[in-house]
Amino acid sequence: MQNGKKVVDNLLRNKKAQRMGTQELIWEDTIRKWIDQGYPKDSEGKPVDYIQHFDLDMANIGGWFDLMPLRGHEEIVRETEDWLIKKNGAGASLKFWKNKSGVPEHIDFTMTSQEIWERDYRKYILDLDTKRVDLDFARKMSKLRNEQDCWTFYGHLFVFENLRQSVGDFCLYETVLTNPGWFHDYNRVYTDFFKKHYKYLFDNVGLPDGIWVYEDMGYKGSLFCSHNVFQELFFPYYRELIEFFHSYDLPVVLHSCGYIEQILDMIVDVGFDALNPMEVKAGCDVLRFAEKYADKLAFVGGLDIRILEGGDKAVIKKEVLRLVNGMKERNARFLFSTDHSVSTAVKYEDYKYALQVFTDNMYY
């Protein structure tokens, strides 16, 4: 019988797998809320590890090194009981919730021109800086997840998502029209930066089973930038980074929220091995994607989180079976996961039920 590590590896490498796989991101405040719904605690009264509790096949083991030009910089600009505004090491002020999960709101940005980038920030990311990388955490998590037979991965943002939190959306979209050369330089410098720091991580901790690249490139019904902008300014650097990972024989999963169907051909062409999460409310449909790309990509996700939030077990069962059977009919490689993440609106018993329906039907 193939364990989780072998199952996922076969799915991502387009080899024969005995069953489908499992992966999930569950918010910390969701787990805390589930405690009152029967979720188990350890001997210290803390929630147990959900990867192990649900026997999931994939697990992140680190790789989130500090990529801000000013390493370790965090300035509190304003704070209330519910949220705080922090200025990061690229001079950007972002607003974060204090007591619940969520993406930060973009407030204000300093790096708004090529001159500022070159004068104040570029020089700090030209060389390897070993203090940016948490080797101890990666070693600890690698040991834990390998003992659990999980398929392990390092994960991080890359150039597009990093730009958005460094220069802001307005500056980003203006610059792709008026000064694309700046972003070519930015992406060139950061691609070298990522390769140097990943190599350091590989050399000092060891290789994971694969890599996740987190680059949200779309919103509801459309891309953040045009197909041509992505093709010219960003995808050459994706190709280079993927070739770097493939030189270590590491499969690469792209996580991109939003609607990305318009660039699936490019995603395949540059070498991504799998796709996540296929956000339904943004217009994605994993079955439609699999119809065309089943032989080229594995699919991680696509279960509409709103189905679980609705709490109707008959509807949950129907949707899980529709996905599982639909992927089998298309000879597609599938890993059960929601189309974004598990929010506090999902009940513990409903998530367990969805996962049980899947595991009862996951064998090919």
C-alpha positions in Angstrom: 0.0 0.0 0.0 1.4 3.4 -1.0 1.8 5.9 1.9 0.8 9.6 1.6 4.3 10.6 0.5 4.4 8.0 -2.3 0.8 8.8 -3.4 1.4 12.5 -3.8 4.8 12.0 -5.5 3.2 9.7 -8.0 0.3 12.1 -8.6 2.6 15.1 -9.2 5.0 13.1 -11.4 2.2 11.7 -13.5 2.9 8.1 -12.4 0.4 5.5 -11.3 -1.2 6.2 -7.9 -3.4 3.9 -6.1 -5.6 6.7 -4.8 -6.1 10.4 -4.7 -4.4 12.6 -2.1 -5.3 15.1 0.6 -4.1 18.6 1.4 -5.6 21.5 3.3 -5.1 25.0 4.9 -7.1 25.5 8.0 -7.1 28.9 9.7 -5.8 28.9 13.3 -8.9 30.7 14.5 -11.0 28.0 12.8 -9.2 25.3 14.8 -9.6 27.3 18.0 -13.4 27.6 17.3 -13.6 23.9 16.6 -12.3 23.1 20.2 -15.9 23.9 21.4 -17.2 21.6 18.7 -15.2 18.5 19.8 -11.9 19.0 18.1 -9.3 17.2 20.3 -6.6 18.8 22.5 -3.2 17.5 23.6 -2.0 17.0 27.2 -1.3 20.7 27.5 -4.8 21.7 26.4 -3.7 22.9 23.0 -5.4 21.9 19.7 -3.7 18.8 18.2 -1.9 19.1 14.9 -4.5 19.1 12.2 -2.2 17.6 9.6 -1.8 14.5 11.7 -5.4 14.6 13.1 -6.9 14.4 9.6 -4.1 12.2 8.3 -3.4 14.7 5.4 -0.8 13.7 2.8 0.8 17.1 2.2 2.6 19.3 4.7 4.6 22.5 4.6 7.9 22.4 6.4 9.1 25.9 6.1 10.9 27.9 3.4 9.4 31.3 4.4 12.7 33.2 4.5 12.6 37.0 5.0 12.5 38.5 1.5 12.1 42.2 2.5 15.0 44.4 1.5 15.4 45.6 5.1 15.7 42.3 6.9 13.7 41.9 10.2 12.2 45.4 9.9 8.7 45.9 11.4 7.5 49.3 12.4 4.1 49.7 14.1 2.4 52.7 12.5 -0.9 52.5 14.3 -2.7 50.0 16.6 -6.2 49.5 17.9 -7.9 46.7 19.9 -8.8 44.9 16.7 -6.1 45.7 14.1 -2.7 47.2 13.6 -0.8 48.8 10.7 2.8 47.7 10.2 5.4 49.0 7.9 7.5 46.3 6.4 11.1 46.1 5.1 10.1 47.5 1.7 8.5 50.6 3.2 5.0 49.4 2.7 2.3 49.9 5.4 -0.2 47.0 5.6 -3.2 46.7 7.9 -3.6 43.3 9.7 -6.4 41.9 11.9 -5.1 41.1 15.4 -7.5 38.4 16.5 -8.6 36.7 13.3 -7.2 35.4 10.0 -7.3 37.3 6.8 -5.1 39.0 4.1 -3.8 42.4 5.0 -5.2 45.6 3.5 -2.8 47.7 1.5 -2.5 51.2 3.1 0.6 53.1 1.9 3.8 52.6 0.0 7.3 54.1 -0.2 8.9 52.2 -3.0 7.0 54.0 -5.8 9.7 54.6 -8.4 12.7 52.9 -9.9 14.9 55.7 -8.4 13.7 54.8 -4.8 14.1 51.1 -5.5 17.7 51.6 -6.7 18.7 54.1 -4.0 17.1 52.6 -0.9 16.4 48.9 -1.4 18.0 47.1 -4.2 21.4 46.8 -2.7 20.1 44.8 0.3 19.0 41.8 -1.6 21.9 41.3 -4.0 23.8 38.8 -1.8 23.0 35.7 0.2 22.1 36.6 3.7 22.0 33.5 5.8 20.2 35.2 8.7 17.1 35.4 6.6 16.6 31.6 6.7 15.3 29.7 9.7 17.2 26.5 9.4 16.1 25.2 12.8 12.4 25.4 12.0 12.9 23.7 8.7 14.9 20.9 10.3 12.3 20.4 13.0 9.4 20.3 10.6 11.2 18.1 8.1 11.8 15.5 10.8 8.2 15.7 12.1 6.5 15.4 8.8 8.8 12.7 7.4 8.1 10.6 10.4 4.4 11.0 9.6 5.1 9.9 6.0 3.8 13.2 4.6 4.8 14.7 1.2 6.8 17.7 2.4 7.3 21.0 0.7 8.9 24.4 1.1 6.7 27.3 0.1 7.1 31.0 -0.5 5.8 34.0 -2.5 7.6 35.0 -5.7 8.0 38.1 -7.8 4.4 39.1 -8.5 3.1 38.7 -5.0 6.2 40.3 -3.6 5.8 43.3 -5.8 2.2 43.8 -4.7 3.2 44.0 -1.0 6.2 46.2 -1.8 5.1 48.8 -4.4 1.3 48.5 -4.1 -1.3 47.8 -6.7 -1.6 51.3 -8.2 2.1 51.6 -8.7 2.3 48.1 -10.1 -0.3 48.6 -12.7 1.0 52.0 -13.7 4.5 50.8 -14.0 3.8 47.8 -16.2 2.6 50.4 -18.8 5.1 53.2 -18.2 8.4 51.6 -17.1 8.4 47.8 -17.5 12.2 47.9 -17.4 12.1 48.6 -13.7 10.2 45.4 -13.1 12.5 43.4 -15.3 15.3 44.5 -13.0 13.3 43.9 -9.9 12.3 40.4 -11.0 15.9 39.6 -12.2 17.3 40.6 -8.8 14.7 38.7 -6.8 14.9 35.6 -9.0 18.6 35.4 -8.2 17.8 36.1 -4.5 15.3 33.2 -4.3 17.7 30.8 -6.0 20.6 31.7 -3.6 18.5 31.4 -0.5 16.7 28.2 -1.6 20.1 26.7 -2.4 21.3 27.6 1.1 18.2 25.9 2.6 18.7 22.8 0.5 22.4 22.6 1.3 21.9 23.0 5.1 18.6 21.2 5.7 18.1 18.9 2.8 15.6 18.6 0.0 11.9 18.5 0.6 9.6 16.4 -1.6 8.5 19.5 -3.6 7.9 23.2 -3.7 4.9 25.5 -3.5 5.0 28.9 -5.2 2.3 31.3 -3.9 1.4 33.9 -6.6 -2.2 35.2 -6.6 -2.6 36.4 -10.1 -6.4 36.9 -10.4 -9.6 38.1 -8.8 -13.2 37.4 -9.7 -13.6 36.7 -13.4 -10.3 38.1 -14.5 -6.6 38.4 -14.1 -4.9 41.2 -12.2 -2.8 42.0 -15.4 -3.3 41.1 -19.0 -2.1 37.9 -20.6 0.6 39.8 -22.4 1.9 41.5 -19.3 2.2 38.2 -17.4 3.9 36.6 -20.5 6.5 39.4 -20.9 7.2 40.6 -17.4 6.7 37.6 -15.1 6.5 34.2 -16.7 10.2 34.2 -17.9 11.2 34.4 -14.2 8.7 31.6 -13.3 10.3 29.4 -15.9 13.8 30.1 -14.6 12.8 29.4 -11.0 11.0 26.2 -11.9 14.0 25.0 -14.0 16.1 25.6 -10.9 13.7 23.4 -8.7 13.5 20.8 -11.4 17.3 20.6 -11.5 16.9 19.2 -7.9 14.1 16.9 -9.2 11.5 18.7 -7.2 7.9 19.0 -8.5 6.4 22.5 -8.2 2.9 23.4 -7.3 1.4 26.8 -8.2 -1.0 28.4 -5.7 -2.9 31.2 -7.3 -6.2 32.5 -5.9 -8.6 34.1 -8.3 -9.5 33.4 -11.9 -6.5 32.2 -13.9 -8.0 30.2 -16.7 -6.7 32.7 -19.3 -3.1 31.8 -18.5 -3.3 28.0 -18.0 -1.4 27.4 -21.2 1.4 29.6 -19.9 1.3 27.9 -16.5 1.8 24.5 -18.2 4.4 25.8 -20.6 6.7 27.1 -18.0 6.7 23.8 -16.2 4.4 23.9 -13.1 3.5 20.4 -12.1 0.3 21.1 -10.2 -2.3 23.8 -9.6 -4.1 25.0 -6.4 -6.7 26.1 -5.4 -9.1 26.7 -8.4 -11.3 29.2 -6.6 -14.9 28.5 -7.6 -16.4 31.9 -6.6 -13.8 33.5 -8.8 -14.9 31.5 -11.8 -12.6 28.5 -11.8 -13.9 24.9 -12.4 -11.4 22.1 -11.7 -13.4 19.7 -13.8 -13.3 22.1 -16.8 -9.5 22.5 -16.2 -9.0 18.8 -16.0 -10.9 18.2 -19.3 -8.0 19.9 -21.1 -5.0 19.6 -18.8 -5.3 16.2 -17.0 -2.2 14.9 -18.7 -0.2 18.0 -17.9 -1.2 19.1 -14.4 -2.2 17.6 -11.1 -5.0 19.5 -9.3 -5.0 20.3 -5.6 -8.4 21.8 -4.5 -11.5 22.9 -6.3 -14.0 22.1 -3.6 -16.2 25.2 -3.1 -15.7 26.3 0.5 -19.2 27.8 0.5 -20.6 24.2 0.2 -19.0 23.4 3.6 -20.0 26.7 5.1 -23.6 25.9 4.2 -23.5 22.9 6.5 -26.0 20.7 4.5 -24.5 17.2 4.6 -26.6 16.0 1.6 -25.2 18.9 -0.5 -21.7 18.3 0.8 -21.8 14.6 -0.2 -23.2 15.4 -3.6 -20.5 18.0 -4.3 -17.6 15.8 -3.1 -18.8 12.9 -5.1 -19.2 15.1 -8.2 -15.6 16.2 -8.0 -14.2 12.8 -7.2 -16.1 10.9 -9.9 -15.6 13.7 -12.4 -11.9 13.6 -11.9 -11.8 9.8 -12.3 -13.8 10.1 -15.5 -11.2 12.5 -16.9 -8.3 10.3 -15.7 -7.1 13.3 -13.7 -4.7 13.4 -10.8 -6.6 15.0 -7.9 -5.9 15.9 -4.3 -8.9 16.8 -2.1 -8.7 20.3 -0.8 -11.0 23.3 -0.6 -10.8 26.1 -3.2 -9.2 28.5 -0.8 -8.9 27.6 2.9 -11.2 26.5 5.8 -12.7 29.5 7.5 -14.4 29.8 10.8 -17.8 29.5 9.1 -17.2 25.8 8.6 -18.2 23.4 11.4 -15.8 20.7 12.5 -18.3 17.9 11.9 -19.0 19.2 8.4 -15.3 19.2 7.4 -14.9 15.7 8.9 -17.9 14.5 6.9 -16.6 15.9 3.6 -13.2 14.3 4.2 -14.8 11.0 5.1 -16.9 11.0 1.9 -13.8 11.7 -0.1 -11.7 8.9 1.6 -14.5 6.4 1.1 -14.2 7.1 -2.7 -10.6 8.1 -3.3 -9.2 4.9 -4.8 -8.7 4.8 -8.6 
